[in-house]
Amino acid sequence: MSRQRLTIGTFGEIGHLVSPNGRVVARARYRDWDGKTRLVQATGDTRR
């Protein structure tokens, strides 16, 4: 059984990774207004 689709304009679970240079990368899937799900990410010095 497959997962339920994200509702338009919402995002899934946010995951955090630490890159080799020590910076933190946060990633999530976002269902855009055109109905397509995209991977979005942000990078920062800390997880917060």
Secondary structure as UniProt FT lines:
FT   TURN            8..9
FT   STRAND          15..18
FT   TURN            20..21
FT   STRAND          24..31
FT   TURN            33..34
FT   STRAND          37..44
//
